[in-house]
Structures are given as structure tokens and as C-alpha cells.
Amino acid sequence: MKTYILRKKNIKRQWHLIDAKGQVLGRLTSQIAMKLTGKTKVDYTPNIDNGDYIVVINAKDVKVTGNKEKQKVYRSHSGYPGGFKEIKYAKMKLENPARIIQLAVWGMLPDNRLRDGRMARLKVFVADKHPYTDKFDV
């Protein structure tokens, strides 16, 4: 028996449409991260980026459990003195709800040189309208 190694020329990407309406943020983003890495495919190879395209709609309707609606905080630092920023979940949901899903998926992907390419294949939309309707078989 020989081990099958996927080559870049043999990659076949599919498009997946995911509706985030009423879904819990962590469970939703873990499914998205699995599909972006290609772990749901039979020919998964760790060093080759063979994940699929993901289109997420209704990002404004994603839910969180427990007290995260009030307590969750997104923190960032620019690297300069005084460059520390904090944004609460409730404010982020009002201003940019697509960013919530993007940050959650970003944290679930492996921290390597394939992450940027995988994140480029994630398309998140606040409402249910998107320009990728011709990509799906539905």
C-alpha cells in the first residue's frame, strides 16, 4: 500500500452556504474552521490548503450562550504606547456583526502560513443577500 499525497493541481474546492440565523457562535465557527482547513474531505493533507469556500449569511442573528452578550470583550493592541483597545460584544454586534464570526474563525484556524489563504475564502455577510448565488447548486 502507498500513502496518497494530495498535489496542488488536484485540489477541488466546493462552495458551502451557511445560515448563521439562530446558531451558537462557537459551534458554528468550529464547523466553518473544519471546512476551511479541508478536514472534512477524504484527501486531507496537513501541509496543503485544500479547504472549501464558505459563504455565511445572516451574521447579525448569531447567538452566544450564557452571559457572553454582556461580558465578552474583544481586545487588540497596535504595539504602540496607548494602543490598547477594547470593544464589548454588544457594541461589535451593532457596528460590525460579520467581524464577530471572522475573529472566531481566525482563532480556531492553525497559526501557520496557510491561515491567510483560508481566511480569504471565508465570506461573511450581515444580511441574507450575497453576490455568490451562481456558485451554488441550490
Rosetta blueprint (number, residue, H / E / L):
1 M L
2 K L
3 T L
4 Y L
5 I L
6 L L
7 R L
8 K H
9 K H
10 N H
11 I L
12 K L
13 R L
14 Q L
15 W E
16 H E
17 L E
18 I E
19 D E
20 A L
21 K L
22 G L
23 Q L
24 V E
25 L H
26 G H
27 R H
28 L H
29 T H
30 S H
31 Q H
32 I H
33 A H
34 M H
35 K H
36 L H
37 T H
38 G L
39 K L
40 T L
41 K L
42 V L
43 D L
44 Y L
45 T L
46 P L
47 N L
48 I L
49 D L
50 N L
51 G L
52 D L
53 Y E
54 I E
55 V E
56 V E
57 I E
58 N L
59 A H
60 K H
61 D H
62 V L
63 K E
64 V L
65 T L
66 G L
67 N L
68 K H
69 E H
70 K H
71 Q H
72 K L
73 V E
74 Y E
75 R E
76 S E
77 H E
78 S L
79 G L
80 Y L
81 P L
82 G L
83 G L
84 F E
85 K E
86 E E
87 I E
88 K E
89 Y H
90 A H
91 K H
92 M H
93 K H
94 L H
95 E H
96 N L
97 P H
98 A H
99 R H
100 I H
101 I H
102 Q H
103 L H
104 A H
105 V H
106 W H
107 G H
108 M H
109 L L
110 P L
111 D L
112 N L
113 R L
114 L L
115 R H
116 D H
117 G H
118 R H
119 M H
120 A H
121 R L
122 L E
123 K E
124 V E
125 F L
126 V L
127 A L
128 D L
129 K L
130 H L
131 P L
132 Y L
133 T H
134 D H
135 K H
136 F L
137 D L
138 V L
